Amino acid sequence: MIRKLKSGQYRIYSKKVDPETHKRKNLGTFDSLDAAKKHEKEIQYFKHH
């Protein structure tokens, strides 16, 4: 899940909520939406291979 921050950057959050903190994990912050989408694809690839 990618969200835009007030600073103009984009942050990737996990899809599942962390049971301890009841929040989503921060998986990285990027300056551009394209960079965030690319990294999210890499995360999905890594999770399934």
C-alpha positions, 0 to 999 in steps of 0.5 A: 500500500503506497500513501503520499506524505505531507512532505510530498514523498511516498511511503510503502506500508504493509498490507497486514496490520502488526498485531503488537502495535496495531499499525502497518509496518513502514516498508520504505519511503521514496521521493517519487511514486515510480520508485515506490511502485518499483520497490513494491514490485520487488517486495512482492517478487521476493515474498513469492519466490 
